Amino acid sequence: MPKIIIVEDEPSISEVVSLYLNRAGFEVTTFADGLEAHHYLALSLPDLVILDVMLPGMDGFALIRSIRDRSDVPVILLTSRREESDRIAGLELGADDYVVKPFSPQELVSRVRAVLRRTQTKLDSPAQANIQAGNLNINPQTREVLVNGSEIILTAKEFDLLYHLATHPRQVFSRDQLLESIWGLRDFIDPSTVTVHIRRLREKIEKDPTTPTHLVTTWGVGYKFDP
C-alpha cells in the first residue's frame, strides 16, 4: 500500500484529503507543522508528499528544499497562492505537481496516481549507460552530472530535463512537449517554466551560457541537445 504524507495546517482540508486517499487505497500520515514533518521525513520517506506552502514551523518551500537535498520522493504542493511566480518557484525547487486551493479532492487523488505512475515508470526503466558529450558526463544511475570531472549540483527536474534532451540528441522539442514529458502537466504549467530551467542548466553546464554548445535553442520551435 503506497504511503502518503500530508503536511497541511488546515484541519478541514487535511481530513478531507486523507479520507479520499484512504478510500483510494493509500496509507496516510498527516502533519500540521512543517518542522515536525521535516524531522519525520529525515528518518522515514513515504512514496509521495502532499505539501502546503504556508505552514507553521517551516514553510513548504523550505521543506521541499530539505527533501530534495536527500531524496527524489515525489512532491505535490498545495497552496492558496495564485501568482505564477509562486507556481514556478515550487516547480523549480523540485515539486512534481502544483494544486491551487480550492480544489477537488478527487482531482488531487487522480494527480497523486499520475505522479506515482510516472515515478514507477522511471524506476522500471532498464538501466542506461552514461552519456558522455565533450566535457559533460551524465550518469542516470546515480543522477550525477560532471563537467570537466567536477560534480554539478542539479535539482531533480533539472536533471530530468537534461537527461531527456541528452537521450534524444539533436531532436528539437517544443516547450509544451518538454512540459508533458518532464512534468506531465502541459495544461497546468506556464511554458516559461521550461525556459527558466533551460537557462539555469546553461548556467551550470555550459562554458559560456550566452553561447551554449549543448543546450541549443531552435528559434520559434524549441530546444535540443547537441553532443
Secondary structure, 3 states (H helix, E strand, C coil): CCEEEEECCCHHHHHHHHHHHHHCCCEEEEECCHHHHHHHHCCCCCCEEEEECCCCCCCHHHHHHHHHCCCCCCEEEEECCCCHHHHHHHHHCCCCEEEECCCCHHHHHHHHHHHHHHHHHHHHCCCCCCEEECCEEEECCCCEEEECCEEECCCHHHHHHHHHHHCCCCCCECHHHHHHHHHCCCCCCCCHHHHHHHHHHHHHHCCCCCCCCCEEEECCCEEEECC
